């Protein structure tokens, strides 16, 4: 009897301790002081942006800054569906809006996603399709040749997404085209208090809906910031600041990751009033790396092989592509009959996503794993590789080159 009484007493005490912990088993951000992030109207000057926010590592909401982008007016589902490219443009789709890193996702065409996303728990995360990049201007605070652009990403859902608590190794400007977002920030100075227990992805395993302060006590010892975004706003997310993102309503955002500089760089050559230009006018590091990998000779996939084949000519019509493929006697042993042309034509159509009768480097860069497998199977059905693995294109001698598919970028993409 005495033992039971002691156990009950301990349980009551434990419950009272838990109940007294502010924010325990509540959504992230409830455990400590919560202050609003800094705000300005529109984009500040580049000098102000870097001197007051980037170099000082201060989050900043830029109210209405994206309202001048063509996308702010034009980006409706009907607009997207009006492009023939939408039917074939392959994009990466996560299977669940509440982020689970090891859950993965799948490829889908942009059209498939658009026709179903309002009835599913899916979340599209991909580069902006090439034919839509003109609609998103590079933020004027970044429009300078000395700044290195790392990547651009489109985030699209029907709302209700919740990211893990994480940080990034780059600086970031995110612009919201549709819906609302709320970001909970923790200053990077709280490195010891924030348990990044998944170092492979720089994120915490904490349940952002129900923070267990017994398991993650440091989250009860930090100050929090909140940034509330409405459609047309842009947000600066500093390097290594911890953040958690929630989205509401039909939601589209595009972010630009740019290189973090340990020391201020010279911006004196940057224009004071840059002319607005779409993202299609700029080169991003991830895209450049993909092209470099191809040029280095990585043809261990049909994607790499086609990129190499187009390397000199940049684009090709169907007849030219057939000739290019059949002239490659070093890697392939063709059958020499009509089946060669028939299968190469099918391959061409897989890559020609906008059905304009030509394939180019950009379309080749958009080849997904699923399409790559289809291409491998097609070419294997008519040709025997003189060297390399069975059922696919010839292996490259450089086994250390890591070829990247478009959708695989998601493995390094935490929301914002």
Order of alpha helices (4+ residues) and beta strands (2+ residues): alpha-beta-beta-beta-alpha-alpha-beta-beta-alpha-beta-beta-beta-beta-beta-beta-alpha-alpha-beta-alpha-beta-alpha-beta-alpha-alpha-beta
